[in-house]
Amino acid sequence: MAIGVKQEEDFFAMNQRTVTAATRVVFMIGTPIAQVRSPLLFNRYFAEQGIDRVMVPLEVSVAALAGFVATVREAENCDGFVATLPHKRALLKMVDEAGPTARALESVNVVRRNPDGRLFGDMADGAGFWNGARGAGFEPLGKAAVLAGAGAAGTAIAFEFAQRGGRKLAIWSRADGEVDALASRLAGTGIEVVTSLPDSLGGYDIAINATPLGMDHAPGSAFSDDLVATLPAGAFAADAITEPAVTRFLAAARACGLRTIDGRAMARGQFELLRAFVAPDE
């Protein structure tokens, strides 16, 4: 049955947000970008709170990053952006000022544009990950963790683990030099660092994937199924990947009866940190 114009207008009024020329904009950038969850969380929040602001996901290549940042500086209706891989380390040199965590980790994943066009950056990956883990029932104090991935996200997770009282951390990375660099950053924090992937995870409370392995464009797992099976009963397996929600790594952990934390928990865990930084309530 055909519907009239008024019914159609009512339908769209109930089911769509109206974006006008007055709407404030924040971006979510990276490559690939299709897997990110932040736009859903941000836009739902803006709609529920009646805030005239929208988050737009944008595919930005490495070559295009500097041009994007320059555009944001001049875009007076843009409040900033959130960044995912592979831009976090490059952004530190592109912002005008950075918070203490970003400086310590030499990495930025959230940028606020001030009214004068100056850009302030910070890093929320580590706190976001562990806030999400806490929501799932895991507290790092006194615990031992094994971490796959020592890039920007992995470094942030490791640093925050140490800050929250983690006892021991084993680190593995596919990239030459990343493990030693991360171990150096953790020097002086009091945490015991192992710079290799153990043959058995029997002495660990949580295994964490902070690599792209498990995403659609990078299938596989940083942890073999046999190694996952060595985690003790009651241990956790956590993945920073948001899409797919259940990676091969997490599927193997679930098959062993382990508790799992998917990447969406990290997204939820850092949402409030990111929102308060780049898009405070009006």
DATA-V385434 format. One record per residue. N is the residue number from 1. RES is the residue in one small letter. BURIAL is + if it has 9 or more other C-alpha atoms within 8 Angstrom, else -. Layout:
BEGIN
n: (N	N)
res: (RES	RES)
burial: (BURIAL	BURIAL)
END
This chain:
BEGIN
n: (1	2	3	4	5	6	7	8	9	10	11	12	13	14	15	16	17	18	19	20	21	22	23	24	25	26	27	28	29	30	31	32	33	34	35	36	37	38	39	40	41	42	43	44	45	46	47	48	49	50	51	52	53	54	55	56	57	58	59	60	61	62	63	64	65	66	67	68	69	70	71	72	73	74	75	76	77	78	79	80	81	82	83	84	85	86	87	88	89	90	91	92	93	94	95	96	97	98	99	100	101	102	103	104	105	106	107	108	109	110	111	112	113	114	115	116	117	118	119	120	121	122	123	124	125	126	127	128	129	130	131	132	133	134	135	136	137	138	139	140	141	142	143	144	145	146	147	148	149	150	151	152	153	154	155	156	157	158	159	160	161	162	163	164	165	166	167	168	169	170	171	172	173	174	175	176	177	178	179	180	181	182	183	184	185	186	187	188	189	190	191	192	193	194	195	196	197	198	199	200	201	202	203	204	205	206	207	208	209	210	211	212	213	214	215	216	217	218	219	220	221	222	223	224	225	226	227	228	229	230	231	232	233	234	235	236	237	238	239	240	241	242	243	244	245	246	247	248	249	250	251	252	253	254	255	256	257	258	259	260	261	262	263	264	265	266	267	268	269	270	271	272	273	274	275	276	277	278	279	280	281	282)
res: (m	a	i	g	v	k	q	e	e	d	f	f	a	m	n	q	r	t	v	t	a	a	t	r	v	v	f	m	i	g	t	p	i	a	q	v	r	s	p	l	l	f	n	r	y	f	a	e	q	g	i	d	r	v	m	v	p	l	e	v	s	v	a	a	l	a	g	f	v	a	t	v	r	e	a	e	n	c	d	g	f	v	a	t	l	p	h	k	r	a	l	l	k	m	v	d	e	a	g	p	t	a	r	a	l	e	s	v	n	v	v	r	r	n	p	d	g	r	l	f	g	d	m	a	d	g	a	g	f	w	n	g	a	r	g	a	g	f	e	p	l	g	k	a	a	v	l	a	g	a	g	a	a	g	t	a	i	a	f	e	f	a	q	r	g	g	r	k	l	a	i	w	s	r	a	d	g	e	v	d	a	l	a	s	r	l	a	g	t	g	i	e	v	v	t	s	l	p	d	s	l	g	g	y	d	i	a	i	n	a	t	p	l	g	m	d	h	a	p	g	s	a	f	s	d	d	l	v	a	t	l	p	a	g	a	f	a	a	d	a	i	t	e	p	a	v	t	r	f	l	a	a	a	r	a	c	g	l	r	t	i	d	g	r	a	m	a	r	g	q	f	e	l	l	r	a	f	v	a	p	d	e)
burial: (-	-	-	-	-	-	-	+	-	-	-	-	+	-	-	-	-	-	-	-	-	-	+	+	+	+	+	+	+	+	+	-	+	-	-	-	+	+	+	-	+	+	+	-	-	+	+	-	-	-	+	+	+	+	+	+	+	+	+	+	-	-	-	-	+	-	-	+	+	-	-	+	+	-	-	+	-	+	+	+	+	+	+	+	-	-	+	+	+	-	+	+	-	-	+	+	-	+	+	-	-	+	+	-	+	-	+	+	+	+	+	+	+	+	-	-	+	+	+	+	+	+	+	+	+	+	+	+	+	+	+	+	+	+	+	-	-	-	-	+	-	-	+	+	+	+	+	+	+	+	+	+	+	+	+	+	+	+	+	+	+	+	-	-	+	+	+	+	+	+	+	+	+	-	-	-	-	+	+	-	-	+	+	-	-	+	-	-	-	-	+	-	+	+	+	-	+	-	-	-	+	-	-	+	+	+	+	+	+	+	+	-	+	+	+	-	-	-	-	-	+	+	-	-	+	-	+	+	+	+	+	+	-	-	+	+	+	+	+	+	+	+	+	+	+	+	+	+	+	+	+	+	+	+	-	-	-	+	+	+	+	+	+	+	+	+	+	+	+	+	+	-	+	+	+	+	+	+	+	-	-	-)
END
